[in-house]
Amino acid sequence: MKRFNLLIILLSLYIPITVHTQNSIKGKVIDEKDGEPLLGVNIIIEELKIGTATNLNGDFRFDNIQEGTYTIKFSYIGHKTILKKIIVPQSEPLIIKMVEGSVNLQEVVVTGNPLEIDPKNISQSTLTIANMDLNIKRSSTIGETLNFQPGISLRSNGTAASRPVIRGFSNNRILILENGLRMGDLSNTSDDHAVSDDGISVERIEVLRGPASLLYGSNAIGGVINVITEAIPTYIPSKPDATVNLVTSTVNKELAGNFDFHYGLNDFGFHGNYFNRTNRDYKDGNGNKVVNSDQFSRGYQFGISFIPHFGTAGLSYANYFNGYGIPLNPNENNGDGPIKIEMKKQELRILLESSKVESFVKSFSLKGGYQNYQHQEISRLTGETGTAFGLKSYSADLSFKHQKIFSALQGVFGFWGLQQNYSVTGAEAFTPNADYSSLAAYFFEEVKFNNLNLQFGARYEINKIKIPQAEISDSTFPSAEKKYYSLSGSIGLVYNLTDKISLFANLANAFRAPTIEELSSYAIHEATATFDIGDRNLVNEKNLGFDLGLRVRKANHLAELNFYYNNLDDYIFRKPTNLYYNVETSKNHFNTDGIGIPVYQYSQSGAVIYGTELKAQYEFNRFLSTTVIFDYVRGEQKILDENLPQLPPMRFSIEQRYSNDNYWFGILWKLAGEQNKTAPFETPTKGYGLIDIYAGIKLLMGNYVHMIDLKINNLLDQPYRDHLSAIKNFAYMPGRNIQLSYKFLF
């Protein structure tokens, strides 16, 4: 009996050990060309959301891994990303050979791709800036970072306020997201309003060109830009890591710094970030200072995630401040003198998701956000606030992936909501207050037929705007409530001619509800130096867009050629009226004698926007590569047969780059044609050519990495005017800029 009891005790101790036996994943990462170990390679097990980095010997190890099949992602700056499927327990340690190069085929695009399929099978045109490309092109704003990418140009008002333009669409027709949710600022309402995000903290930028209302709703009629950060940690690092980044520039005496850290503890991941930036007035290519173009910004963010094996729950808090001047036109007599803008934003975000749902729904994701944005326009002479803006935003997106239907149809369905409270006060307020609300339901499906992928979906959305009674420019306007109902859809095809070459086509209708500025403006708009008049009878702006393209994705070269055509109904634009508003004499009436500020009226008309884009990368060997970019866009009103305003000129660029594991350098030649196909009263611009050069070096010292980068933009210090610049009539773009940055990783 005693022996039997002893046997029971031994078995009870042994059984838990055998049932919960854990394994390890270990290996080594080396450079493919010389077999040298690589330090600091980022390694993430996709299914478990845990990460680590290689040590000085290139070794890595994950412990306490259950049996199963896993996908491991290896990424390293200057090298091609590797996705490796492994089975645990391992038969032998992994040996990963990473190849240097610019053409990267294994980065998965998430924007506009809810099924996370291979980018070659997406029926719309996408773009990703990450790793070495982001390191080289990173600038102080998202707009500058993306400028001269295919189909993407820059709308600027000095160096602080800039916003990307996609295929000629800008402002409220382009949606800028941060980690899949709206920014919650007012950068889309005026040329002098900056995007409330600092370019130094970005991990990755993804762009979806073309109508994108299906997944993102109103304001995505021309495309989407998704700024991806680590605000909410998406993996648990096995050991703490941090980055210090310091930047200085000559053209505006810029000094900027950023500190970023990650930390993991059991099932929790932590992330923190702090940045600070200051710069003075910039100098143009003639050596002249552009008065009142200075900037000071700072911010911090902290995020935490709980990441058990079945999902993720996380939240983040961010605080952002940006103070900058609006470049002063020396030819105008402005009684208020130079104006500065001070903007503040507090933000809270949440993330809940799981991929372990055992039902028809196999996974879900809930993203939610709250932003409290404030913005003051202040006279630097008197210190008085002329106009103050406020915007409180609440948004949420809940999506579900379902199991395959009929063994072929896979997809996503979801629900989305937005509530915004907009306020504007001050003597120079040009619109009343307003409350926005939006609700939507959508689905997106994919089915494969041998070499053909079919993607389709639809979205139904309700937008509502409440406008209270208000007095603007000595005129009283009644309250109003406007509702806009929209049904959008898309269908796309990808036909794989071979495993490396495919044709894609996409047909989508998109929509945009009118904004409060377009509906109810009735005052001087200082940023555009016009008196703007809104129209409360405006209806939804609608776009039927068609894309046709050829995509080549091979190991050492990549190319995408795309043609697009957008047919817009009820396109909203500001139309000159041949009337003028004289501040000294006008009281509820305008004059036609040409004295005062020109009056513009918001109106609607049919329009077409069409063009072409090309991006081609070719690696001559693993070190030397060439990238060619070309784009051209045209836009016209249908009835009046007039050009649309603010369209970029034809552009071409060619970049030659040499890079290896320890250093890199390159030269970029950018050409922009003249733009004389302008709208009435719009100033044409001459063409220009710019040369940029860059070089960098990476130093390994023990377990630490030091990176030093040198960039010289506008090498020849050429004075030029960019057609989309809001200040092109009195100021040139920045002259030669020498930028030096230092990054320390530990």
C-alpha positions in Angstrom: 0.0 0.0 0.0 2.9 2.4 0.8 4.5 1.6 -2.5 1.2 2.3 -4.3 0.8 5.7 -2.5 4.4 6.6 -3.4 3.7 5.7 -7.0 0.6 8.0 -7.0 2.6 10.9 -5.5 5.4 10.4 -8.2 2.8 10.3 -11.0 1.1 13.5 -9.7 4.4 15.3 -9.8 5.3 13.9 -13.2 2.0 14.5 -15.1 1.9 18.3 -14.8 5.5 18.4 -16.1 4.8 16.3 -19.1 1.5 18.0 -19.9 3.0 21.5 -19.7 6.4 20.8 -21.3 7.7 24.0 -22.9 10.3 24.3 -25.6 12.8 26.9 -26.8 13.3 28.6 -30.2 16.9 29.5 -30.8 19.1 30.4 -33.6 21.7 32.7 -35.1 21.4 35.6 -37.7 24.3 36.3 -40.0 25.0 38.4 -43.0 24.5 36.4 -46.2 27.6 37.9 -48.0 30.3 37.2 -45.4 28.7 35.1 -42.6 29.3 37.8 -40.0 26.9 37.8 -37.1 24.4 40.7 -37.0 23.7 42.6 -33.8 20.3 44.1 -33.0 18.2 42.3 -35.6 14.5 42.6 -34.6 12.8 39.2 -34.2 9.1 38.8 -33.5 7.0 35.6 -33.2 3.8 36.9 -35.0 1.3 34.5 -33.3 2.6 35.1 -29.8 3.4 38.8 -30.1 6.7 38.4 -28.3 10.0 39.8 -29.6 13.7 39.9 -29.0 16.9 41.1 -30.7 20.2 39.3 -31.5 23.2 39.8 -29.3 26.8 40.6 -30.3 27.2 37.1 -31.6 24.0 37.2 -33.6 22.3 34.7 -31.3 18.7 34.8 -30.2 16.5 32.6 -28.0 12.8 32.4 -27.0 11.9 30.2 -24.0 8.7 28.6 -22.8 7.2 28.1 -26.2 4.4 25.5 -26.7 4.5 23.0 -29.5 3.0 24.3 -32.8 3.8 26.1 -36.0 4.9 29.7 -35.8 5.8 32.6 -38.2 8.9 34.5 -37.2 9.7 37.9 -38.7 13.3 39.1 -39.0 13.9 42.8 -39.8 17.1 44.8 -39.9 17.8 48.2 -41.3 19.3 48.0 -44.8 18.3 44.4 -45.2 15.4 42.6 -46.7 12.7 41.4 -44.2 12.5 37.6 -43.8 9.3 35.7 -42.7 10.2 32.1 -41.6 7.7 29.3 -40.8 9.0 26.9 -38.1 7.7 23.9 -36.2 8.3 23.6 -32.5 10.0 21.6 -31.1 13.0 22.4 -33.3 15.1 19.7 -34.8 18.1 22.0 -34.8 18.9 25.7 -34.2 17.9 28.2 -37.0 20.5 29.8 -39.2 19.1 32.9 -40.8 21.0 34.6 -43.6 19.9 38.2 -44.2 20.5 39.9 -47.5 21.3 43.5 -47.9 19.2 45.4 -50.4 16.5 48.0 -51.2 13.8 45.8 -52.8 11.8 44.3 -49.9 9.0 41.9 -50.8 7.9 40.5 -47.5 6.6 43.7 -45.6 2.9 43.2 -45.2 0.7 46.4 -45.8 -2.1 46.7 -43.3 -3.7 49.9 -44.6 -6.6 49.1 -46.9 -5.7 45.4 -46.4 -7.8 44.0 -43.5 -7.1 40.4 -44.5 -3.3 41.1 -44.4 -2.8 39.4 -47.8 0.4 39.7 -49.8 0.8 43.2 -51.2 1.1 41.8 -54.7 -2.6 40.7 -54.4 -4.0 44.1 -53.4 -6.2 45.6 -56.2 -5.3 49.2 -55.2 -2.1 51.1 -55.4 -0.2 51.1 -52.1 3.1 52.5 -50.8 5.2 51.8 -47.7 8.0 54.0 -46.3 9.9 52.1 -43.6 13.4 50.8 -42.5 16.2 52.4 -44.6 13.9 54.4 -46.8 12.3 56.0 -43.7 15.7 56.6 -42.1 16.9 58.5 -45.3 13.7 60.4 -46.1 12.5 61.2 -42.5 11.8 64.8 -42.0 10.1 67.1 -39.4 6.6 66.6 -41.0 4.8 63.7 -42.6 4.2 65.8 -45.7 8.0 66.5 -46.2 8.8 62.8 -45.6 6.4 61.7 -48.3 7.0 64.4 -50.9 8.2 63.1 -54.3 6.8 59.7 -53.7 4.7 58.5 -56.7 1.5 60.5 -56.7 2.3 62.3 -53.5 3.2 66.0 -53.4 3.3 68.6 -50.6 0.9 71.4 -49.7 2.9 73.8 -47.4 2.7 77.1 -45.6 6.3 77.4 -44.5 8.2 74.5 -43.0 5.9 73.9 -39.9 2.5 73.6 -41.6 2.5 71.0 -44.4 0.1 68.3 -45.5 0.4 65.5 -48.2 -1.5 65.8 -51.5 -2.4 62.5 -53.3 -3.1 62.7 -57.0 -4.2 66.3 -56.7 -6.6 65.6 -53.8 -5.9 67.5 -50.6 -7.4 68.9 -47.4 -10.7 67.1 -46.6 -10.3 64.7 -49.5 -7.3 63.0 -48.0 -7.6 61.2 -44.7 -4.6 61.0 -42.4 -4.7 58.2 -39.7 -2.5 57.3 -36.8 -2.5 53.6 -36.2 -5.8 53.2 -38.1 -7.8 56.0 -36.4 -8.3 59.7 -37.4 -5.8 62.3 -36.1 -8.5 64.5 -34.5 -7.0 67.8 -35.6 -7.9 70.6 -38.0 -5.0 70.2 -40.5 -7.5 69.4 -43.3 -9.4 72.7 -43.0 -6.8 75.3 -43.9 -3.3 75.7 -45.4 -2.0 77.2 -42.2 -3.0 74.3 -39.9 -0.3 71.8 -39.2 -0.7 68.0 -38.8 -0.6 67.2 -35.1 2.1 64.6 -35.4 5.9 64.9 -35.3 7.8 63.1 -38.0 10.7 62.1 -35.8 8.7 59.5 -33.9 7.2 57.6 -36.8 8.0 53.9 -37.2 6.4 53.4 -40.6 4.1 55.2 -43.1 1.6 53.4 -45.4 -0.3 55.1 -48.2 -3.4 53.9 -50.1 -3.8 55.9 -53.3 -7.3 56.2 -54.8 -10.8 56.2 -53.4 -10.9 54.5 -49.9 -14.3 55.4 -48.5 -15.2 51.7 -48.3 -13.0 51.1 -45.2 -12.4 54.6 -44.0 -15.5 56.6 -44.7 -16.0 60.3 -45.6 -12.8 62.3 -46.4 -11.0 59.3 -48.0 -12.2 60.2 -51.5 -8.7 60.6 -52.8 -6.7 58.3 -50.5 -5.4 57.4 -47.0 -2.2 58.0 -45.2 -1.6 55.8 -42.1 1.1 56.9 -39.7 2.2 53.8 -37.7 3.8 54.1 -34.3 4.4 51.9 -31.3 2.1 54.0 -29.1 0.3 50.8 -28.0 2.9 48.0 -27.9 2.1 45.2 -30.2 4.7 42.8 -28.9 6.5 42.0 -25.6 10.3 42.5 -25.8 12.4 40.0 -24.0 14.7 42.7 -22.8 14.6 46.5 -22.5 15.7 48.5 -25.6 15.8 52.2 -26.3 16.7 54.7 -29.0 18.0 58.3 -28.7 17.8 60.4 -31.8 19.3 63.9 -32.2 19.0 66.1 -35.3 20.3 69.5 -36.3 19.7 71.5 -39.6 21.2 74.6 -41.0 18.5 76.1 -43.1 16.4 77.0 -40.1 18.8 76.4 -37.1 16.8 73.3 -36.2 17.5 71.3 -33.0 15.5 68.2 -32.4 15.7 65.2 -30.1 13.7 62.1 -29.5 13.9 59.3 -26.8 12.0 56.1 -27.3 12.0 52.9 -25.2 10.4 49.5 -25.0 10.1 47.2 -22.0 8.5 43.8 -21.4 7.5 42.1 -18.2 5.7 38.8 -18.2 2.6 39.3 -20.4 2.9 43.1 -20.4 4.6 45.4 -22.9 5.5 49.1 -22.2 6.4 51.9 -24.5 7.3 55.5 -24.0 8.4 58.4 -26.1 9.5 62.0 -25.7 10.4 64.6 -28.4 11.4 68.2 -28.5 12.0 70.4 -31.6 12.9 74.0 -32.1 13.8 76.0 -35.2 14.1 79.6 -36.3 13.0 81.3 -39.5 14.2 79.5 -42.6 16.3 80.9 -45.4 15.4 80.5 -49.1 17.6 79.8 -52.1 18.5 83.6 -52.3 19.7 83.6 -48.7 16.7 85.7 -47.6 15.0 84.9 -44.3 11.3 84.1 -44.5 10.0 86.1 -41.6 7.8 84.4 -39.0 8.5 80.8 -40.1 9.9 79.6 -36.8 8.6 76.6 -34.7 8.7 75.0 -31.3 7.1 71.7 -30.6 7.3 69.0 -27.9 5.3 66.0 -26.8 5.3 62.7 -24.9 3.5 59.4 -25.1 3.1 56.4 -22.9 1.5 53.1 -23.7 0.9 49.7 -22.1 -0.4 46.4 -23.4 -1.5 43.1 -21.9 -0.7 40.4 -24.4 -1.6 36.9 -23.3 -1.6 34.1 -25.9 -5.2 34.8 -26.9 -5.1 38.5 -27.7 -4.1 42.0 -26.9 -5.5 44.7 -24.6 -3.7 48.1 -24.6 -4.0 51.8 -24.1 -1.9 54.9 -24.7 -1.9 58.5 -23.6 -0.2 61.3 -25.6 0.3 65.0 -25.1 1.3 67.2 -28.0 2.2 70.9 -28.3 3.2 72.8 -31.4 3.8 76.6 -31.7 4.8 78.1 -35.1 4.6 81.3 -37.1 2.6 81.9 -40.3 5.1 83.3 -42.8 4.5 87.1 -43.2 3.9 88.6 -46.5 6.0 91.8 -46.6 3.9 93.3 -49.4 0.7 93.3 -47.2 -0.2 95.8 -44.5 -1.5 93.6 -41.8 -2.6 95.5 -38.7 -2.3 92.5 -36.5 1.3 91.9 -37.5 2.8 88.5 -37.6 0.6 85.6 -36.4 1.6 82.6 -34.5 -0.4 79.4 -33.9 -0.3 77.5 -30.7 -1.9 74.0 -30.8 -2.4 71.5 -28.1 -3.7 68.0 -28.2 -4.3 65.4 -25.5 -5.1 61.9 -26.8 -6.2 58.6 -25.3 -6.4 55.4 -27.4 -7.5 51.8 -26.7 -7.0 48.5 -28.5 -8.7 45.2 -27.9 -8.2 42.3 -30.3 -8.1 38.5 -30.3 -7.4 35.9 -33.0 -8.5 32.9 -30.9 -12.3 33.2 -31.3 -13.7 29.7 -32.0 -16.8 30.4 -34.0 -17.9 31.7 -37.4 -16.0 34.9 -36.3 -12.4 33.8 -35.9 -11.0 37.2 -34.7 -12.0 40.7 -33.8 -10.3 44.1 -33.4 -11.6 47.2 -31.5 -9.8 50.5 -31.9 -11.0 53.5 -30.0 -9.8 57.0 -29.5 -10.4 60.4 -27.8 -8.7 63.6 -28.8 -9.0 67.0 -27.2 -7.6 69.5 -29.7 -7.1 73.3 -29.1 -5.7 75.9 -31.4 -5.2 79.6 -31.0 -4.1 82.2 -33.6 -2.2 84.9 -31.7 -0.9 88.3 -32.8 2.8 88.5 -32.0 2.5 92.3 -31.7 -0.3 92.5 -29.2 -0.4 89.0 -27.7 -4.2 88.9 -28.4 -6.0 85.8 -29.7 -7.8 86.6 -32.9 -9.4 83.2 -33.4 -9.5 80.1 -31.1 -10.5 76.7 -32.4 -11.5 73.6 -30.4 -12.2 70.0 -31.5 -13.2 67.1 -29.3 -13.3 63.8 -31.2 -14.6 60.3 -30.1 -14.1 57.4 -32.5 -14.3 53.7 -32.6 -13.9 50.9 -35.2 -15.0 47.4 -34.5 -14.1 44.7 -37.1 -14.5 41.0 -37.3 -12.8 38.4 -39.5 -15.0 35.4 -40.4 -14.2 31.8 -41.3 -14.1 30.9 -45.0 -17.5 30.5 -46.6 -17.9 27.8 -49.2 -14.2 27.1 -48.6 -13.2 30.1 -50.7 -14.8 33.4 -49.5 -12.9 35.1 -46.7 -13.5 38.6 -45.4 -14.1 41.2 -42.8 -17.2 43.1 -41.6 -17.4 45.9 -39.1 -19.0 49.0 -37.6 -17.6 52.5 -37.2 -18.6 55.6 -35.3 -17.4 59.2 -34.9 -18.6 62.1 -32.8 -16.9 65.6 -33.0 -17.7 68.8 -31.2 -16.2 71.8 -33.1 -16.0 75.3 -31.7 -14.6 78.6 -33.0 -14.5 81.9 -31.1 -13.0 85.3 -31.6 -13.4 88.4 -33.7 -11.9 86.7 -36.7 -14.0 83.5 -36.6 -15.2 82.7 -40.1 -17.6 79.8 -39.3 -20.1 79.0 -36.5 -19.7 76.1 -34.1 -20.8 72.7 -35.2 -21.4 69.1 -34.0 -20.5 66.2 -36.3 -21.7 62.6 -35.9 -21.1 59.6 -38.2 -22.2 56.0 -38.1 -21.3 53.3 -40.6 -21.4 49.5 -41.3 -19.1 47.9 -43.9 -17.8 44.6 -45.3 -14.9 43.5 -47.4 -14.5 40.1 -49.0 -12.0 38.2 -51.1 -12.2 35.0 -53.2 -9.5 33.3 -55.3 -9.9 31.5 -58.6 -6.5 30.0 -59.6 -4.5 33.0 -60.9 -7.4 35.5 -60.3 -8.1 37.3 -57.0 -11.5 39.1 -56.7 -12.1 41.6 -53.9 -15.3 43.5 -53.3 -17.1 45.3 -50.5 -19.6 48.0 -49.5 -20.2 50.6 -46.8 -23.3 52.5 -45.7 -22.7 55.7 -43.7 -24.8 58.4 -42.2 -23.2 61.9 -41.5 -25.0 64.5 -39.6 -23.9 68.2 -38.9 -25.7 70.4 -36.4 -25.1 74.1 -36.8 -26.4 76.5 -34.1 -27.6 80.1 -34.7 -24.6 82.4 -35.0 -23.5 85.9 -35.8 -20.6 86.2 -38.2 -19.3 89.4 -39.9 -22.2 91.4 -38.5 -24.7 89.0 -40.1 -27.0 86.6 -38.3 -27.4 83.0 -39.6 -30.1 80.6 -38.4 -29.5 77.2 -36.9 -29.5 74.2 -39.2 -29.2 70.4 -39.2 -27.8 68.6 -42.3 -27.9 64.9 -42.9 -26.0 63.0 -45.6 -26.6 59.4 -46.5 -24.0 57.5 -48.5 -23.5 54.0 -49.9 -20.0 53.3 -51.3 -18.7 50.1 -52.8 -15.7 48.8 -54.7 -14.7 45.8 -56.8 -11.1 44.9 -57.6 -9.3 42.2 -59.6 -5.7 41.0 -59.5 -4.7 38.6 -62.3 -1.3 36.9 -61.8 0.3 36.5 -65.2 3.2 34.8 -63.5 4.3 34.4 -59.9 6.1 37.7 -60.1 4.0 39.8 -62.6 0.4 40.8 -62.1 -2.3 43.1 -63.5 -4.7 44.8 -61.2 -7.8 46.9 -61.6 -10.1 48.6 -59.1 -13.5 50.3 -59.5 -14.7 52.2 -56.5 -17.2 54.9 -55.7 -16.4 57.2 -52.8 -18.1 60.1 -51.1 -17.4 63.2 -48.9 -19.8 65.2 -46.8 -19.4 69.0 -46.9 -17.5 70.6 -44.1 -18.6 73.4 -41.8 -16.3 75.8 -43.7 -18.0 74.9 -47.0 -21.5 75.2 -45.6 -21.3 78.2 -43.4 -18.2 80.4 -43.9 -19.0 84.1 -44.1 -15.9 86.1 -43.1 -12.2 86.9 -44.0 -10.1 83.8 -44.1 -6.7 85.0 -43.1 -4.8 82.0 -44.4 -6.0 82.4 -47.9 -6.4 86.2 -47.8 -10.0 85.9 -49.1 -13.5 86.6 -47.9 -15.2 83.1 -48.1 -18.9 82.5 -48.4 -20.4 79.1 -47.7 -23.5 77.4 -49.2 -25.8 75.4 -46.9 -27.4 73.8 -49.9 -24.2 71.8 -50.8 -24.7 68.0 -51.2 -22.4 65.0 -50.9 -19.4 65.1 -53.1 -19.2 61.8 -55.0 -16.3 60.1 -56.9 -16.3 57.1 -59.2 -12.6 56.1 -59.5 -11.0 53.6 -61.7 -7.4 52.2 -61.4 -5.5 50.0 -63.8 -2.0 48.9 -63.2 0.9 46.5 -63.8 2.9 45.2 -60.9 6.3 43.4 -61.1 7.8 42.0 -57.9 11.0 40.1 -58.3 13.9 39.4 -56.0 16.1 42.2 -57.3 13.6 44.6 -58.9 10.2 46.0 -58.3 8.0 48.2 -60.5 4.4 49.5 -60.5 2.8 51.4 -63.3 -0.6 52.8 -62.7 -3.3 54.7 -64.6 -6.3 56.3 -62.8 -9.4 58.2 -63.7 -11.8 59.9 -61.3 -15.2 61.1 -62.3 -16.5 63.5 -59.6 -20.1 64.7 -59.2 -20.9 67.8 -57.2 -17.2 68.6 -56.7 -16.9 71.4 -54.1 -14.5 74.3 -54.8 -14.0 77.9 -54.0 -15.1 80.0 -57.0 -14.0 83.7 -57.5 -17.0 86.1 -57.7 -15.4 89.3 -59.0 -16.5 91.0 -55.8 -14.4 92.5 -53.1 -14.7 93.1 -49.4 -13.2 96.3 -48.0 -12.7 96.1 -44.2 -13.0 99.8 -43.8 -16.1 100.5 -45.7 -18.0 97.2 -46.1 -21.0 96.5 -43.9 -23.0 93.6 -45.2 -22.3 94.4 -48.8 -19.5 94.0 -51.3 -18.0 96.2 -54.1 -16.9 95.6 -57.6 -14.3 98.4 -57.8 -11.4 96.0 -57.1 -10.6 97.5 -53.6 -10.3 95.1 -50.7 -10.1 91.4 -50.3 -11.4 89.2 -53.1 -14.6 87.3 -52.3 -14.9 83.6 -53.0 -18.0 81.5 -53.0 -18.2 77.7 -52.3 -19.9 76.0 -55.3 -20.3 72.6 -56.9 -19.7 71.3 -60.3 -18.8 68.1 -62.1 -15.0 67.4 -62.5 -12.6 64.8 -63.7 -9.1 64.1 -62.3 -6.9 61.6 -64.1 -3.2 60.7 -64.3 -0.4 58.2 -64.2 2.3 57.0 -61.7 5.4 54.9 -62.0 7.8 53.6 -59.4 10.6 51.3 -60.4 13.5 49.9 -58.3 16.3 47.9 -59.7 19.2 46.3 -57.7 22.3 45.9 -59.9 23.8 43.9 -57.0 23.1 43.6 -53.3 24.7 47.1 -52.7 23.9 49.3 -55.7 20.3 50.2 -56.6 18.4 52.8 -58.7 14.9 54.1 -58.1 12.9 56.0 -60.7 9.6 57.8 -59.9 7.3 59.6 -62.3 3.8 61.1 -61.9 1.4 63.3 -63.8 -2.1 64.6 -62.9 -4.7 66.7 -64.7 -8.0 68.0 -63.4 -10.8 69.9 -65.1 -14.3 71.2 -64.4 -16.8 69.6 -66.8 -19.3 72.4 -67.4 -17.0 75.4 -67.4 -14.1 73.6 -69.1 -11.7 75.2 -66.7 -8.7 73.7 -64.9 -9.1 72.7 -61.2 -6.9 74.7 -58.8 -3.9 73.6 -56.8 -2.8 70.6 -59.0 0.9 69.6 -58.9 3.0 69.7 -62.1 4.5 66.7 -63.8 7.4 65.3 -61.8 10.3 63.0 -62.2 13.0 61.8 -59.9 15.9 59.3 -60.0 17.9 58.1 -57.0 21.1 56.2 -57.0 22.0 54.4 -53.8 24.9 52.4 -52.5 24.4 50.6 -49.1 26.0 47.8 -47.2 25.8 46.8 -43.5 28.2 49.5 -42.3 27.6 52.6 -44.5 25.4 54.0 -47.3 25.3 57.0 -49.6 23.3 58.2 -52.5 22.2 61.1 -54.7 18.6 62.1 -55.6 17.7 64.3 -58.6 14.2 65.8 -58.5 12.5 67.5 -61.5 9.2 69.4 -61.5 7.8 70.8 -64.7 6.1 74.2 -65.0 2.5 74.4 -64.1 0.6 76.7 -66.5 -2.6 74.7 -66.6 -4.1 76.7 -63.8 -7.5 77.8 -62.6 -8.7 81.3 -63.1 -6.8 83.8 -60.8 -4.3 81.1 -59.9 -0.6 82.0 -60.3 1.3 79.7 -62.6 4.8 78.5 -61.6 8.0 77.7 -63.4 9.7 74.2 -63.3 12.7 73.4 -61.2 15.3 70.8 -60.6 16.9 69.9 -57.2 19.8 67.7 -56.2 19.8 66.0 -52.7 22.7 63.9 -51.4 23.0 61.8 -48.3 25.4 59.5 -46.5 25.4 57.4 -43.3 27.5 55.1 -41.2 26.6 52.4 -38.6 29.1 51.7 -35.8 28.9 48.7 -33.5 30.5 49.1 -30.1 29.9 46.1 -27.8 26.1 45.7 -27.5 25.4 49.3 -28.7 24.7 50.7 -32.1 25.6 54.2 -33.3 24.2 55.6 -36.5 25.3 58.9 -38.0 23.5 60.4 -41.0 24.3 63.4 -43.2 21.8 64.9 -45.7 22.1 67.9 -47.9 18.8 69.0 -49.5 18.8 71.5 -52.4 22.6 71.1 -52.8 22.9 73.9 -55.3 21.0 76.3 -53.1 18.4 77.0 -55.8 15.6 79.5 -55.3 12.3 77.9 -56.5 8.6 78.1 -55.9 6.5 75.0 -55.4 3.1 75.3 -57.1 1.2 74.0 -54.0 2.9 76.3 -51.6 0.4 78.7 -49.9 3.1 81.4 -49.8 4.5 81.0 -53.3 3.5 84.6 -54.3 5.9 86.2 -51.8 8.3 83.5 -50.6 10.6 80.9 -52.1 11.0 77.3 -50.7 13.9 76.5 -48.4 17.4 76.8 -49.7 20.4 74.5 -49.1 19.8 72.5 -45.9 22.6 70.5 -44.2 21.1 68.1 -41.8 23.1 65.9 -39.4 21.5 63.3 -37.2 22.8 60.8 -34.6 21.0 57.7 -33.4 22.0 55.6 -30.4 20.4 52.2 -29.9 20.9 50.3 -26.7 
